[in-house]
Amino acid sequence: MKTGRLTKKVEESINVSRETLRDYIGASDIGSECLRKVWYKYQGFQGSPVSNKLQRTFNIGKRLETLVVDALIDSGMKLITPCTQNHHLKYFDADLPFFQGHCDAIWSDEDAVIEIKTARDSSFKIFVNKGLEKWSQAYYAQVQAYMGMSGLKTAYLICLNKDTSELHDEQVEFNQEYYDCLKARALLVHDADEPLNRVNRSPFYIACRTCKFRDICHEGGKDAK
Protein backbone atom coordinates (compact mmCIF):
# COMPACT_ATOMS: atom_id res chain seq x y z
CA MET A 1 0.00 0.00 0.00
CA LYS A 2 1.43 3.31 -1.08
CA THR A 3 0.88 6.26 1.24
CA GLY A 4 2.06 9.82 1.54
CA ARG A 5 2.06 10.96 -2.08
CA LEU A 6 -0.49 13.74 -1.61
CA THR A 7 1.00 14.70 1.73
CA LYS A 8 4.32 15.19 0.00
CA LYS A 9 2.65 17.38 -2.63
CA VAL A 10 1.17 19.59 0.07
CA GLU A 11 4.48 19.84 1.93
CA GLU A 12 6.26 20.75 -1.31
CA SER A 13 3.85 23.58 -1.98
CA ILE A 14 5.37 27.03 -2.03
CA ASN A 15 5.40 28.43 1.47
CA VAL A 16 3.96 31.88 0.91
CA SER A 17 2.59 33.65 3.96
CA ARG A 18 -1.01 34.78 3.58
CA GLU A 19 -0.28 37.71 5.85
CA THR A 20 -0.46 40.98 3.92
CA LEU A 21 2.35 43.41 4.57
CA ARG A 22 0.91 46.43 6.32
CA ASP A 23 1.85 50.07 6.09
CA TYR A 24 0.00 50.79 9.31
CA ILE A 25 0.06 49.81 12.98
CA GLY A 26 -2.65 47.20 13.43
CA ALA A 27 -5.21 46.88 16.19
CA SER A 28 -4.32 43.19 16.39
CA ASP A 29 -0.67 44.06 17.10
CA ILE A 30 -0.85 47.02 19.48
CA GLY A 31 -1.48 44.91 22.58
CA SER A 32 1.66 42.86 22.00
CA GLU A 33 4.00 42.48 24.92
CA CYS A 34 6.85 43.52 22.60
CA LEU A 35 6.57 46.86 20.80
CA ARG A 36 9.91 46.14 19.12
CA LYS A 37 8.13 43.39 17.16
CA VAL A 38 5.37 45.84 16.23
CA TRP A 39 8.01 48.32 15.03
CA TYR A 40 9.71 45.73 12.80
CA LYS A 41 6.37 44.85 11.25
CA TYR A 42 5.42 48.50 10.74
CA GLN A 43 8.76 49.21 9.09
CA GLY A 44 8.21 46.42 6.55
CA PHE A 45 10.70 43.84 7.79
CA GLN A 46 9.62 40.36 6.70
CA GLY A 47 11.30 38.23 9.33
CA SER A 48 11.65 34.46 9.16
CA PRO A 49 9.24 32.56 6.89
CA VAL A 50 6.34 30.73 8.50
CA SER A 51 6.43 26.94 8.17
CA ASN A 52 3.81 25.22 6.03
CA LYS A 53 2.46 23.46 9.12
CA LEU A 54 2.05 26.69 11.07
CA GLN A 55 0.48 28.41 8.06
CA ARG A 56 -2.05 25.58 7.74
CA THR A 57 -2.87 25.91 11.44
CA PHE A 58 -3.51 29.61 10.95
CA ASN A 59 -5.63 28.99 7.86
CA ILE A 60 -7.71 26.38 9.68
CA GLY A 61 -8.38 28.88 12.43
CA LYS A 62 -9.59 31.47 9.93
CA ARG A 63 -11.88 28.94 8.26
CA LEU A 64 -13.36 27.98 11.63
CA GLU A 65 -14.05 31.63 12.38
CA THR A 66 -16.27 31.83 9.30
CA LEU A 67 -18.31 28.92 10.68
CA VAL A 68 -18.99 30.98 13.80
CA VAL A 69 -20.06 33.97 11.71
CA ASP A 70 -22.43 31.76 9.71
CA ALA A 71 -23.92 30.33 12.91
CA LEU A 72 -24.49 33.81 14.36
CA ILE A 73 -26.26 34.90 11.18
CA ASP A 74 -28.33 31.71 11.16
CA SER A 75 -29.43 32.53 14.71
CA GLY A 76 -31.13 35.66 13.41
CA MET A 77 -28.48 38.22 14.31
CA LYS A 78 -28.05 41.07 11.86
CA LEU A 79 -24.34 41.20 11.21
CA ILE A 80 -22.39 43.49 8.93
CA THR A 81 -19.49 41.43 7.61
CA PRO A 82 -16.39 42.60 5.71
CA CYS A 83 -16.83 43.29 2.00
CA THR A 84 -15.55 45.66 -0.66
CA GLN A 85 -18.45 48.04 -0.15
CA ASN A 86 -17.63 48.63 3.53
CA HIS A 87 -13.86 48.59 2.96
CA HIS A 88 -13.68 45.24 4.75
CA LEU A 89 -14.73 46.93 7.98
CA LYS A 90 -11.54 48.94 8.14
CA TYR A 91 -11.39 51.57 10.86
CA PHE A 92 -8.69 54.02 11.87
CA ASP A 93 -8.06 56.48 14.66
CA ALA A 94 -9.08 60.05 13.82
CA ASP A 95 -5.94 61.49 15.45
CA LEU A 96 -3.53 58.77 14.34
CA PRO A 97 -4.58 57.60 10.86
CA PHE A 98 -1.68 55.13 10.78
CA PHE A 99 -3.35 53.23 13.65
CA GLN A 100 -5.89 50.99 11.91
CA GLY A 101 -7.70 47.68 11.99
CA HIS A 102 -10.27 45.40 10.34
CA CYS A 103 -12.84 43.89 12.68
CA ASP A 104 -14.61 40.60 12.01
CA ALA A 105 -18.19 41.89 12.11
CA ILE A 106 -20.53 44.55 13.44
CA TRP A 107 -23.75 43.56 15.19
CA SER A 108 -26.05 46.22 13.77
CA ASP A 109 -28.93 45.64 16.23
CA GLU A 110 -26.63 46.26 19.19
CA ASP A 111 -24.11 48.65 17.59
CA ALA A 112 -21.40 46.32 18.81
CA VAL A 113 -18.08 45.03 17.50
CA ILE A 114 -17.85 41.25 17.04
CA GLU A 115 -14.42 39.62 17.20
CA ILE A 116 -13.93 35.87 16.70
CA LYS A 117 -11.03 33.71 17.86
CA THR A 118 -10.15 30.03 18.02
CA ALA A 119 -8.04 28.32 20.67
CA ARG A 120 -6.84 24.96 21.86
CA ASP A 121 -8.56 23.51 24.90
CA SER A 122 -5.98 24.56 27.48
CA SER A 123 -6.04 28.16 26.28
CA PHE A 124 -9.83 28.17 25.92
CA LYS A 125 -10.22 27.15 29.57
CA ILE A 126 -8.20 30.16 30.68
CA PHE A 127 -10.61 32.41 28.79
CA VAL A 128 -13.60 30.70 30.42
CA ASN A 129 -12.19 30.72 33.94
CA LYS A 130 -10.29 34.01 34.08
CA GLY A 131 -11.90 36.26 31.48
CA LEU A 132 -10.65 37.97 28.36
CA GLU A 133 -8.26 40.52 29.86
CA LYS A 134 -6.32 37.93 31.87
CA TRP A 135 -6.48 35.40 29.04
CA SER A 136 -5.01 37.66 26.35
CA GLN A 137 -3.96 41.28 26.68
CA ALA A 138 -3.47 41.33 22.90
CA TYR A 139 -7.09 40.31 22.22
CA TYR A 140 -8.42 42.68 24.87
CA ALA A 141 -6.44 45.54 23.35
CA GLN A 142 -7.66 44.58 19.90
CA VAL A 143 -11.35 44.90 20.76
CA GLN A 144 -10.71 48.12 22.70
CA ALA A 145 -8.93 49.50 19.63
CA TYR A 146 -11.82 48.57 17.35
CA MET A 147 -14.26 50.32 19.65
CA GLY A 148 -12.07 53.41 19.90
CA MET A 149 -11.65 53.62 16.14
CA SER A 150 -15.29 52.92 15.26
CA GLY A 151 -16.93 54.96 17.99
CA LEU A 152 -18.88 51.93 19.21
CA LYS A 153 -19.04 51.37 22.95
CA THR A 154 -19.58 47.61 23.18
CA ALA A 155 -17.77 44.59 21.81
CA TYR A 156 -18.17 40.83 22.04
CA LEU A 157 -15.33 38.37 21.69
CA ILE A 158 -16.44 34.81 20.98
CA CYS A 159 -13.99 31.93 20.95
CA LEU A 160 -14.32 28.45 19.46
CA ASN A 161 -12.50 25.61 21.18
CA LYS A 162 -10.72 23.80 18.35
CA ASP A 163 -10.47 20.59 20.37
CA THR A 164 -14.02 20.27 21.71
CA SER A 165 -16.07 22.67 19.51
CA GLU A 166 -17.28 24.47 22.65
CA LEU A 167 -17.97 28.19 22.46
CA HIS A 168 -17.54 30.95 25.00
CA ASP A 169 -17.99 34.71 24.67
CA GLU A 170 -17.49 37.82 26.74
CA GLN A 171 -18.97 41.29 26.45
CA VAL A 172 -16.50 44.16 26.75
CA GLU A 173 -17.33 47.82 27.37
CA PHE A 174 -15.23 50.63 25.94
CA ASN A 175 -12.53 52.07 28.20
CA GLN A 176 -11.38 55.49 26.99
CA GLU A 177 -8.40 55.63 29.34
CA TYR A 178 -7.18 52.25 28.12
CA TYR A 179 -7.66 53.28 24.50
CA ASP A 180 -5.63 56.45 25.10
CA CYS A 181 -2.80 54.22 26.32
CA LEU A 182 -3.05 52.16 23.13
CA LYS A 183 -2.82 55.34 21.07
CA ALA A 184 0.28 56.35 23.02
CA ARG A 185 1.86 52.98 22.23
CA ALA A 186 0.99 53.37 18.53
CA LEU A 187 2.51 56.86 18.46
CA LEU A 188 5.67 55.57 20.13
CA VAL A 189 6.07 52.92 17.41
CA HIS A 190 5.30 55.41 14.64
CA ASP A 191 7.79 58.03 15.85
CA ALA A 192 10.67 55.64 16.57
CA ASP A 193 13.60 55.88 14.14
CA GLU A 194 15.23 52.77 15.53
CA PRO A 195 13.96 49.48 16.96
CA LEU A 196 12.43 49.91 20.38
CA ASN A 197 13.80 48.12 23.44
CA ARG A 198 13.68 44.33 23.47
CA VAL A 199 11.09 42.77 25.69
CA ASN A 200 13.86 40.49 26.95
CA ARG A 201 17.57 40.16 26.27
CA SER A 202 17.35 36.40 25.75
CA PRO A 203 16.16 34.94 22.42
CA PHE A 204 14.82 32.02 24.47
CA TYR A 205 12.32 34.18 26.36
CA ILE A 206 8.82 32.79 25.83
CA ALA A 207 7.65 35.74 23.71
CA CYS A 208 10.82 35.59 21.60
CA ARG A 209 11.04 31.86 20.86
CA THR A 210 8.31 31.89 18.22
CA CYS A 211 8.65 35.51 17.05
CA LYS A 212 9.27 35.83 13.30
CA PHE A 213 11.71 38.69 14.00
CA ARG A 214 13.77 36.72 16.50
CA ASP A 215 16.85 36.46 14.28
CA ILE A 216 17.00 40.08 13.27
CA CYS A 217 16.23 41.23 16.79
CA HIS A 218 18.77 39.10 18.64
CA GLU A 219 21.44 38.49 16.00
CA GLY A 220 22.34 41.95 14.81
CA GLY A 221 19.96 42.71 12.00
CA LYS A 222 20.79 40.15 9.31
CA ASP A 223 17.31 40.34 7.81
CA ALA A 224 16.22 42.87 5.24
CA LYS A 225 13.11 44.86 4.46
N, C-alpha and C positions, 0 to 999 in steps of 0.2 A: 504494500500500500504506500503510495507516494503522498507525502504531506509537505506543506510549507511553501508551495510554489507561489500562491497568491500573497501569503504573508511576506515573502521575499520581495515581491513586486511593490507592496505597500512600503516596506522599509527602504526600498531603493528610490522611492519617490523623492522629488526635489524638496528639500526642507526649506520652505519659504515661510517665514512668519506671517501670519494673517494680521498682525498688529500694524496699523497704519502709523507712519511717522507723523508726529504732531508738531505743529509750530506754536503750540500753546501749552499752558500749564493746566493739566486735567483735574477735574473734580475727583476722579478715581485715584489720583496720585497724591493729592495735597495732604492727606492724612498719614502718609508714609512716615515711619519712624526716622528714615534717613532722607533729609532734604538734598544731600549730595547726589543721591540716585535720581531724584526729581530734576536736579540741575542738568545732569548728564543727558537725560531724556529730552529736556527742553532745548538743549543746545544741539540736538541732532546726532549724538553719538549712538551707534548701533549696538555696541556691546557684543557679547558672545551669542552665537546662534542658539535658538531653542531646539532641543532634540525633537525628533519626530514623535516619540512617545509622549512627551510633555505637551506638544502642540495638539495631539489627538485628545489628550485629557482636557485641554482648554476648550477645544471644539465641541466635545461631548457636553461639557458644562453649558456652553452657549445654546446648544440644541435643546437641552433639558429646560432651559429658561423659557424657551418659546412654548413648551408644553404647559408651563405654569400660566403664561399669558393667555393661551387658548382656553385653559380651564376657567380663568377669571372671567373671560368674555362669555363663555358658555353659561356661567352662573347668573348672567344678567347684568354684570357691571358694564358701565359705559366707559371704555378705556380709549384714550388717544394714544396710538402707538406710532413709533418712528416711521416717517415716509418722506419722500422728496418734498411734498407740499408743505410739511411743517419743519423742514430742514433737519429731519431726523431728531427732532426734539432737542436741538442744540440751544443751550443757554449760555450767557456770559455775564460777568459782573459789569455793572454800569460804570464803575470807577476804574476797574482793571480789565479791559477788554481781552487781555491775553489769558485771563483766568476763565476757563470754559469747561463745558461738559455736556454729554448727551445722556439723558435719563432713559430708563426702560419704558416708562409709560406714565400717563397722567390720568388719574381717575376724575373724570369731568364732573360727576355728581357731587364729589366731595372736595373738589379743587385740591387734590393731594397728589404728591409725587409717589410713584410706585417704583421700587427698585427690587430686583430679583437676583438671588444668589443661589449657588449650590455648594454643598459641603459634604465631606465624609462624616461618618457617624460620630466620631470622637469630637470633631469640631462643632457639629450640629448640636450636640448635647451641651456644650458650653454656652451657645446662643440661648438654648432653652432655659438653662439653669441660672445663668448670670446676666442675661440681657445683652442687647446689641453693643452698647458702649464698652463693656468689659470684654465682650467676645472679640470685637474688631474695631479699633480706633479708626482704621482706614475706611471701613464701611460707614461708620457713624459720621465721619467727616464728609464722606461722599454725599450722603443724603442731606446733611446740613448745607453743603455747598449748593446742591440742586435747589433747595428751598430758597437760599439767599439769592441765587441768580434768577430764579423764576418769579420770586415774589410770593410764592405759596407758603403757607404756614404749617402744613402738615405733610408728613411722609409716612409711607409704610414700607418696611423691608420684609420680604417674604423669602424664606430659604427652603429649598428642597434637599432632603437628605438623600444623597446618591446611593447609599447602601440599603436603606429601608423604605424609600419613597415617602417618608413622613414629611409633613410640612409644618412650619412654624413661622409666625410673623409678629412684628412689633410695630406699634405706632410711635412716631417720633414727632415732637413739636419743635418748631423753629426756635433756635437760641441765637439771638443777634450778637451777643458778646462772643460766643464761640465762633460765629461766622466771621466776625471782625478779626479774630486771631488767625483764621484760615487765610483771610485776605493779606494779613501781615506776612504770613509764611510765603504766599504766592509772590508778593512784592519783593521779599528777600531773595527768592530764587531768580526772579526777573532781573533784578538790579546787580546781581553778582557777576563780576567779570572773570572769576576763577571758581573752581569747584569749592563748594562749601565744606565745612568740617566733616570728617568721617564720623559715622555713628559709633564706630569702634575701631581701634587700631589693628585688630586681628582680623584677617580674612576668614577665620574660622568662627567668628561670631555668628550667632544663629541667623541674623538678618542679612549677613554677608554671604553665607555659604551658597545660597541659591540665586543671588543677585546677578543679573546679566552683565552688570558693570564691574563685577568683582576684580577682573584682571586689570582693567585700566585704572581702577581706583587704588588697588593695593600693589600694583607692580609697575608704577611709574608712567602710565599713559601710553601703552603700546598700541592701543586701539586708535581708530581714526573715525572722523565724522562720516 
